[in-house]
Amino acid sequence: MSRSPGPINLFEFEALARKRLPKKEYDYIAGGATDELSVERNRRAYESWALRPRVLRNVSALDLSTTVLGKKVSLPVLLAPCGGHKKAHPEGEIATYRAAAAAGTILAVSANASTSFEALARAAAGRLWLQFYPFRDREMTKSWLRRAQEAGYEAVCITLDSVWPSKRERNIRNNYKQLRGVNYPKAAPGKSPVRGGGDPAATWKDLEWIKSQTELPVVAKGIMTGEDAELCAEAGADAIIVSNHGGRHLDNTLATVEVLSEAVAAAKGRVEILLDGGVRRGADVVKALALGARAVFIGRPLFWGLAVDGQQGVARVLEILREEIEITMAKCGRSTVASIDSTVVVKAPPL
Ligand SMILES: Cc1cc2nc3c(=O)[nH]c(=O)nc-3n(C[C@H](O)[C@H](O)[C@H](O)COP(=O)(O)O)c2cc1C
């Protein structure tokens, strides 16, 4: 009897993960804010760019490697900071990190990780970033910056779009309770715990302050306008992630790939531009690179990989994307990531 190949694309990974996960966990991961228009738009927007195939350009040897913050990654796909990988597999972030390390890419570890930052760093010899928020408690921020540096994390990623809670209706209906990450300090008796998403009073001064407190590169996550891309550059950020949090915070935004060019223009080469949201196919990655992203992240698909087969599942998700990027690059006549320029895509007229 021939063996089933298992899921052959990221949509099939999601379908299988959906069968395996408890409904409320699936809904938590897949869901977004209010009507989930931004979740859908992040995906659909890729259809509005078409690829421009090129032929006879010697694509016999493809190189998918590139650099992010000056360091090499073996493909332009990184793993986005997402809380609670143990929701999808008991090995949680450790399984994800081992898969990322084996694939030669970076895992951005969420403030809400279900594994300690230090234990995770010891679990593989790969590359990690640490994500957190502009917290009100500056001593805690300093302590997390210290912990990140001492444990060998290579950058900090500050998520700026979550300081106000969102309305996720699936979670409300399911009475879903989000547990606090294990890395947060316990609240002192009589004091309220640090707010998970950061301080609603935060301003650009806070990002400048974080930058002044660390030698690690600072990546600003959650940028959707040219104005904010400009302010990130002025605040000294080293990179920005064009992101609407996978449509999980504010609904009714444009798709991330639709605002990418605006961010690229405003940044004027001062910061690296990364992107996440709705990346599910190798062609999506190539389109985002053609429109000016240095690399992209995947969020939900890492959970689908974990739910289907732990570390191997995440490895397979990355492998599928790698294969699809290769096909797209070869057929667009591009053998290196650096050669993926704006002439690879064209805005497709609506059908
Ligand atoms: C279950 C889940 C948890 C997430 N947790 C965080 C988080 O702790 N911090 C953060 O900055 N972004 C978080 N995100 C957002 C991701 O970093 C990323 O922006 C988004 O998932 C990208 O969109 P995609 O899921 O369509 O790939 C989370 C996303 C998901 C699906």
The ligand as an SDF file (V2000), in Angstrom:
LIG
                    3D

 31 33  0  0  0  0  0  0  0  0999 V2000
   -2.0410   32.1810   18.0440 C   0  0  0  0  0  0  0  0  0  0  0  0
   -1.2800   33.4470   17.7430 C   0  0  0  0  0  0  0  0  0  0  0  0
   -0.5990   34.0910   18.7680 C   0  0  0  0  0  0  0  0  0  0  0  0
    0.1030   35.2620   18.5030 C   0  0  0  0  0  0  0  0  0  0  0  0
    0.8170   35.8560   19.5310 N   0  0  0  0  0  0  0  0  0  0  0  0
    1.5510   36.9560   19.2650 C   0  0  0  0  0  0  0  0  0  0  0  0
    2.3760   37.5270   20.2650 C   0  0  0  0  0  0  0  0  0  0  0  0
    2.4510   37.0220   21.3880 O   0  0  0  0  0  0  0  0  0  0  0  0
    3.0760   38.6320   19.9360 N   0  0  0  0  0  0  0  0  0  0  0  0
    3.0440   39.2000   18.6930 C   0  0  0  0  0  0  0  0  0  0  0  0
    3.7100   40.2030   18.4410 O   0  0  0  0  0  0  0  0  0  0  0  0
    2.2840   38.6640   17.7110 N   0  0  0  0  0  0  0  0  0  0  0  0
    1.5480   37.5670   17.9660 C   0  0  0  0  0  0  0  0  0  0  0  0
    0.8140   37.0050   16.9580 N   0  0  0  0  0  0  0  0  0  0  0  0
    0.8270   37.6120   15.6070 C   0  0  0  0  0  0  0  0  0  0  0  0
    1.9540   37.0410   14.7520 C   0  0  0  0  0  0  0  0  0  0  0  0
    3.2220   37.4340   15.2180 O   0  0  0  0  0  0  0  0  0  0  0  0
    1.8480   37.5060   13.2910 C   0  0  0  0  0  0  0  0  0  0  0  0
    1.8030   38.9230   13.2590 O   0  0  0  0  0  0  0  0  0  0  0  0
    0.6370   36.9490   12.5380 C   0  0  0  0  0  0  0  0  0  0  0  0
    0.2910   35.6660   13.0110 O   0  0  0  0  0  0  0  0  0  0  0  0
    0.9750   36.8840   11.0490 C   0  0  0  0  0  0  0  0  0  0  0  0
   -0.1260   36.5060   10.3110 O   0  0  0  0  0  0  0  0  0  0  0  0
   -0.4050   34.9900    9.8140 P   0  0  0  0  0  0  0  0  0  0  0  0
   -0.8540   34.2420   11.0230 O   0  0  0  0  0  0  0  0  0  0  0  0
   -1.4780   35.1930    8.8150 O   0  0  0  0  0  0  0  0  0  0  0  0
    0.8640   34.4220    9.2230 O   0  0  0  0  0  0  0  0  0  0  0  0
    0.1070   35.8200   17.2000 C   0  0  0  0  0  0  0  0  0  0  0  0
   -0.5680   35.1600   16.1770 C   0  0  0  0  0  0  0  0  0  0  0  0
   -1.2470   33.9890   16.4190 C   0  0  0  0  0  0  0  0  0  0  0  0
   -1.9560   33.2870   15.2920 C   0  0  0  0  0  0  0  0  0  0  0  0
  1  2  1  0
  2  3  1  0
  2 30  2  0
  3  4  2  0
  4  5  1  0
  4 28  1  0
  5  6  2  0
  6  7  1  0
  6 13  1  0
  7  8  2  0
  7  9  1  0
  9 10  1  0
 10 11  2  0
 10 12  1  0
 12 13  2  0
 13 14  1  0
 14 15  1  0
 14 28  1  0
 15 16  1  0
 16 17  1  0
 16 18  1  0
 18 19  1  0
 18 20  1  0
 20 21  1  0
 20 22  1  0
 22 23  1  0
 23 24  1  0
 24 25  2  0
 24 26  1  0
 24 27  1  0
 28 29  2  0
 29 30  1  0
 30 31  1  0
M  END
$$$$
